[in-house]
Amino acid sequence: MPLELIFLAVTLSIVTSQPPISSSYLFDTKGSPWAFQSGSKLGNQPSHLQARASDVDSTPGSREGSAGWSNSAGHFYLFGGKGYDAESTETPRYLNDLWVHNATTQKWVMLKENGVSQDKNSSVKRMQPKPRKGAMICGIEGVLLLLFGGQSADGYLLSDTWIYTIPTDSWLPLYIHHKISKDQAIHPSARTAAFSWCLRDRMVIHGGVVSPSGLGNDVWEFSFQNLAWKELVASSPPLSHCCGSSWSDYHENLFIFGGSRDAATAVKEYGDYSPSHLHHETWMLSLSNSSWSQLKTDFSPPARQFCSHWRDTKGNLWLTHGLSSGKNKILNDTWKFVPATHTWFEMSINSSNAPSARFHSVAWFAKDTAHIFGGFGYNGRGQMSLLNDLWSYRLPSLLAFSKGESFIEHFTPGLVFLITMASTASVVCVFGLVFCMKKTFEYPFRASSTAYNVRYTPLKEETSFEFS
């Protein structure tokens, strides 16, 4: 076969080949995107409150199962969980403290300390939600925070709704705000570890653990306009589950991934977790037509619960870490989901410079950087403990590659067009070069269509020619 045809065939086979799909990877071209920010790598650490003469910044104590919400400026509010406050140095306890991480200074500030009375006879300034973990929280920037549900220290599931007014630095139960009795308030049933979404004008929750042996698949929304709950009826819901990841896109489509279909293992204490009935399904709830649909993906992250998640500025959905099947099988992998193509990508990361394997952490996204804090997992010495280290995750410079498939499949149409044109141009150039090599020294002597073959030995009557 002629040389140029062989080259053309090889090039086209590289560009267009599509072997069977097995898994996809994204490689960071600038090294590990993770960086340690603050806290301790030792684990089981109490909260630290900065003294005036101290050089050590304030830091929340080690904890798991906290609730968190970040505003558009990237300031992150952290509530409760189970772990250590400034006084609990030996035994972890359920917490109801409130912290904010300032995106500008990159420092923690405590707004409410742990253990303040929540008695209704207390002054408004002293009212505070009961200590809990597994609650849901959202907010309106500069105005309020909304807290619902969770699990208390005595094992009870909670159904109370609290409003934290940011300007006045005060908590108030919703029923008192509406000046009604607890029995008159309309709200979801008590639950913990539910899926939740913070939208512009409302919070939406789905499923969760609703009894020691029961799970839910209902959907509720809380309106920030009238400060009231309303149940939504959505068709074709997934099976009842809890403990998974949740995101929303810019069109108010709600996504969920993974979780557990076993309530009993979902509410155990952190040292006794041995999850079962985990799944790795990806679902979407369209709020425009109130319908659920399971998204078909060629591959997905391993089944897990209690993983951390965030959405970047391009609308991509991320998850990291979590608890998988088997005794204490704790994960530290990171995945990215592209809603437009329903495609999962696994990140290839240098694990020597990344957060240790953990679950029940909190994560948020601010200024092109994600953050992950705390959880239960391995400390810097490889011991199982509660954590309070804070890590940042820079959005990496990515090179897509798919194991067992052509990575061109996941490029945008515009990029595919450019790559195709560049490849075609390269083929044409090489084809032309090979063709010219076969027709070497073919040179036109006059402005006519006739070409003359020039030999190596010039004629005596002719002038020798030098070709560039």
Residue pairs with C-beta under 8 A, 6 or more apart in sequence:
2 434
3 434
4 430
4 431
4 434
4 435
7 427
7 430
7 431
7 434
8 427
8 431
11 423
11 426
11 427
12 427
15 406
15 408
15 419
15 420
15 423
16 406
17 406
18 405
18 406
18 409
19 404
19 405
19 406
20 404
20 405
21 298
21 299
21 402
21 404
21 405
22 299
22 403
22 404
22 405
23 299
23 346
23 402
23 403
23 404
24 299
24 343
24 344
24 345
24 346
24 400
24 401
24 402
24 403
24 405
24 407
24 410
25 345
25 346
25 347
25 348
25 400
25 401
25 402
25 403
26 336
26 345
26 346
26 347
26 348
26 396
26 398
26 399
26 400
26 401
27 348
27 398
27 399
27 400
27 401
28 347
28 348
28 349
28 396
28 397
28 398
28 399
29 396
29 397
29 398
29 399
30 396
30 397
31 350
32 349
32 350
32 352
32 353
32 354
33 349
33 393
33 394
33 395
33 396
34 349
34 353
34 354
34 355
34 391
34 392
34 393
34 394
35 353
35 391
35 392
35 394
36 389
36 390
36 391
37 106
37 371
37 390
37 391
37 392
38 57
38 59
38 106
38 107
38 108
38 389
38 390
39 45
39 59
39 373
39 374
39 387
39 388
39 389
39 390
40 59
40 62
40 388
40 389
41 379
41 380
41 389
42 379
42 380
42 381
42 385
43 62
43 379
43 380
43 381
43 383
43 385
43 386
43 387
43 388
44 62
44 84
44 92
44 379
44 385
44 386
45 59
45 61
45 62
45 84
45 388
46 61
46 62
46 84
46 85
46 86
46 87
46 88
46 89
47 58
47 59
47 60
47 61
47 84
47 85
47 86
47 97
47 110
47 114
48 56
48 57
48 58
48 59
48 61
48 86
49 58
49 86
49 110
50 56
50 57
50 58
57 107
57 108
58 107
58 108
58 109
58 110
59 108
59 388
60 78
60 97
60 99
60 108
60 110
60 373
60 374
60 388
61 83
61 84
61 85
61 86
61 88
61 95
61 388
62 83
62 84
62 92
62 374
62 385
62 386
62 387
62 388
63 80
63 81
63 82
63 83
63 84
63 92
63 95
63 374
63 386
63 388
64 81
64 82
64 83
64 133
64 270
64 359
64 360
64 361
64 374
64 375
64 376
64 386
64 387
65 80
65 81
65 82
65 133
65 134
65 270
65 360
66 78
66 79
66 80
66 81
66 83
66 95
66 133
66 362
66 374
67 78
67 79
67 80
67 81
67 134
67 135
67 136
67 137
67 147
67 150
67 362
68 76
68 77
68 78
68 79
68 137
68 362
68 363
68 364
68 373
69 76
69 77
69 137
69 138
69 139
69 145
69 198
69 364
70 76
70 77
70 364
70 365
70 366
71 139
71 141
71 142
72 141
73 103
73 104
73 141
73 366
74 103
74 364
74 365
74 366
74 367
75 100
75 101
75 102
75 103
75 366
76 100
76 101
76 103
76 362
76 364
76 366
76 371
77 98
77 99
77 100
77 137
77 139
77 145
78 98
78 99
78 100
78 101
78 362
78 373
79 96
79 97
79 98
79 99
79 129
79 135
79 137
79 145
79 147
80 94
80 95
80 96
80 97
80 98
80 129
80 131
80 132
80 133
80 135
80 150
81 94
81 95
81 133
81 360
81 374
82 92
82 93
82 94
82 95
82 133
82 270
82 386
83 92
83 93
83 95
83 374
83 386
83 388
84 92
84 93
84 386
84 388
85 93
85 95
85 97
85 113
85 114
85 115
86 113
86 114
87 114
87 115
92 386
93 114
93 131
93 153
94 131
94 132
94 133
94 152
94 153
95 114
95 131
95 133
96 112
96 114
96 115
96 116
96 118
96 128
96 129
96 130
96 131
96 132
97 110
97 112
97 113
97 114
98 110
98 111
98 112
98 164
99 108
99 109
99 110
99 111
100 108
100 109
100 111
101 107
101 108
101 109
101 371
101 373
101 390
102 108
102 109
103 366
103 367
111 169
112 128
112 169
112 171
114 131
115 131
116 126
116 128
117 126
117 127
117 128
118 127
118 128
118 129
118 130
119 126
119 127
120 127
120 173
120 176
124 170
124 172
125 169
125 170
127 170
127 171
127 172
127 173
128 171
129 135
129 147
129 160
129 162
129 171
130 152
130 158
130 160
131 152
131 153
132 149
132 150
132 151
132 152
132 153
132 158
132 192
133 150
133 151
133 192
134 149
134 150
134 151
134 192
134 193
134 209
134 267
135 147
135 148
135 149
135 150
135 158
135 192
136 147
136 148
136 149
136 150
136 194
136 196
136 203
136 205
137 145
137 146
137 147
137 148
137 196
138 145
138 146
138 196
138 198
138 203
138 222
139 145
139 146
139 164
139 166
139 198
140 224
142 166
142 167
143 165
143 166
143 167
144 163
144 164
144 165
144 166
144 224
145 163
145 164
145 166
146 161
146 162
146 163
146 164
146 203
146 222
146 224
147 161
147 162
147 163
147 164
148 159
148 160
148 161
148 162
148 187
148 188
148 203
148 205
148 222
149 157
149 158
149 159
149 160
149 188
149 190
149 191
149 192
149 194
149 205
149 208
150 157
150 158
150 192
151 157
151 158
151 192
151 193
151 209
151 267
152 158
155 212
155 267
156 190
157 190
157 191
157 192
157 209
157 210
157 211
158 190
158 192
159 187
159 188
159 189
159 190
159 191
160 173
160 174
161 173
161 174
161 175
161 185
161 187
161 222
161 229
162 171
162 172
162 173
162 174
163 171
163 172
163 173
163 174
163 177
163 227
164 170
164 171
164 172
165 172
174 185
174 187
174 227
175 181
175 182
175 184
175 185
177 227
178 185
178 227
186 228
186 229
186 230
187 220
187 229
188 205
188 218
188 220
188 229
188 231
189 210
189 216
190 210
191 205
191 207
191 208
191 209
191 210
191 216
192 208
192 209
192 242
192 267
193 208
193 209
193 242
193 243
193 266
193 267
193 306
194 205
194 206
194 207
194 208
194 209
194 216
194 242
195 205
195 206
195 207
195 208
195 242
195 244
195 245
195 246
195 256
195 259
196 203
196 204
196 205
196 206
196 246
197 203
197 204
197 205
197 246
197 247
197 248
197 254
198 248
199 248
199 252
201 223
201 224
201 225
202 221
202 222
202 223
202 224
203 221
203 222
203 224
204 219
204 220
204 221
204 222
204 232
204 254
204 287
205 219
205 220
205 221
205 222
206 216
206 217
206 218
206 219
206 220
206 246
206 254
206 256
206 285
207 215
207 216
207 217
207 218
207 240
207 241
207 242
207 259
208 215
208 216
208 242
209 215
209 216
209 242
209 243
209 263
209 266
209 267
210 216
210 263
211 263
212 263
212 264
212 267
213 263
213 264
214 240
214 263
215 240
215 241
215 242
215 261
215 263
215 266
216 240
216 242
217 237
217 238
217 239
217 240
217 241
218 231
219 231
219 232
219 233
219 234
219 237
219 285
220 229
220 230
220 231
220 232
221 229
221 230
221 232
222 228
222 229
222 230
223 230
232 290
233 290
234 285
234 290
234 291
234 292
235 290
235 291
235 292
236 291
236 292
236 293
237 292
238 256
238 281
238 283
238 292
238 294
239 261
240 261
241 259
241 260
241 261
241 279
242 259
242 260
242 263
242 266
242 305
243 259
243 260
243 266
243 305
243 306
244 256
244 257
244 258
244 259
244 260
244 305
244 307
245 256
245 257
245 258
245 259
245 307
245 308
245 309
245 319
246 254
246 255
246 256
246 257
246 309
247 254
247 255
247 256
247 309
247 310
247 311
247 317
248 254
248 255
248 311
249 255
249 311
249 315
249 317
249 339
250 315
251 288
252 287
252 288
253 284
253 285
253 286
253 287
253 339
254 284
254 285
254 286
254 287
255 282
255 283
255 284
255 285
255 295
255 317
255 337
255 339
256 282
256 283
256 284
256 285
257 280
257 281
257 282
257 283
257 300
257 301
257 309
257 319
257 337
258 278
258 279
258 280
258 281
258 301
258 303
258 304
258 305
258 307
258 319
258 322
259 278
259 279
259 305
260 266
260 275
260 276
260 277
260 278
260 279
260 305
261 277
261 278
261 279
262 275
262 276
262 277
265 273
265 274
265 275
265 276
265 277
266 275
266 305
268 274
270 360
270 376
270 386
271 384
273 323
273 328
273 359
274 326
274 327
274 328
275 305
275 323
275 324
275 325
276 325
278 303
278 304
278 305
278 324
278 325
279 303
280 300
280 301
280 302
280 303
280 304
281 294
281 300
282 294
282 295
282 297
282 300
282 337
282 342
282 344
283 292
283 293
283 294
283 295
284 292
284 293
284 295
285 291
285 292
286 293
295 342
296 342
297 342
297 343
297 344
298 343
299 344
300 344
301 319
301 333
301 335
301 344
301 346
302 324
302 331
302 333
303 324
303 325
304 322
304 323
304 324
304 331
304 359
305 322
305 323
305 359
306 322
306 323
306 359
306 360
307 319
307 320
307 321
307 322
307 323
307 331
307 359
308 319
308 320
308 321
308 322
308 361
308 362
308 363
308 372
308 375
309 317
309 318
309 319
309 320
309 363
310 317
310 318
310 363
310 364
310 365
310 370
311 317
311 318
311 365
312 318
312 365
312 368
312 370
312 395
313 365
313 368
315 339
315 340
316 336
316 337
316 338
316 339
317 336
317 337
317 338
317 339
318 334
318 335
318 336
318 337
318 370
319 334
319 335
319 337
320 332
320 333
320 334
320 335
320 355
320 363
320 372
320 393
321 330
321 331
321 332
321 333
321 334
321 355
321 357
321 358
321 359
321 361
321 372
321 375
321 377
322 330
322 331
322 359
323 329
323 330
323 331
323 359
323 360
324 330
324 331
328 384
330 357
330 358
330 359
330 377
330 378
331 357
331 359
332 351
332 354
332 355
332 356
332 357
332 358
332 377
333 346
333 347
334 346
334 347
334 349
334 393
335 344
335 345
335 346
335 347
336 344
336 345
336 347
337 343
337 344
337 345
338 345
338 410
341 410
343 410
345 400
345 410
347 396
354 391
355 361
355 372
355 389
355 391
356 377
356 378
356 379
356 380
356 387
357 377
357 378
358 375
358 376
358 377
358 378
358 387
359 375
359 376
359 377
360 374
360 375
360 376
361 372
361 373
361 374
361 375
361 387
362 372
362 373
362 374
362 375
363 370
363 371
363 372
363 373
364 370
364 371
365 371
368 394
368 395
369 392
369 393
369 394
369 395
370 392
370 393
370 395
371 390
371 391
371 392
371 393
372 390
372 391
372 393
373 388
373 389
373 390
373 391
374 386
374 387
374 388
374 389
375 386
375 387
376 384
376 385
376 386
376 387
377 384
377 385
377 387
378 384
378 385
379 385
379 387
400 407
400 410
400 411
401 407
402 409
402 410
408 416
408 419
411 419
441 453
441 454
441 455
441 467
442 451
442 452
442 453
442 454
443 451
443 452
443 454
443 465
443 467
444 450
444 451
444 452
445 452
454 465
458 464
458 465
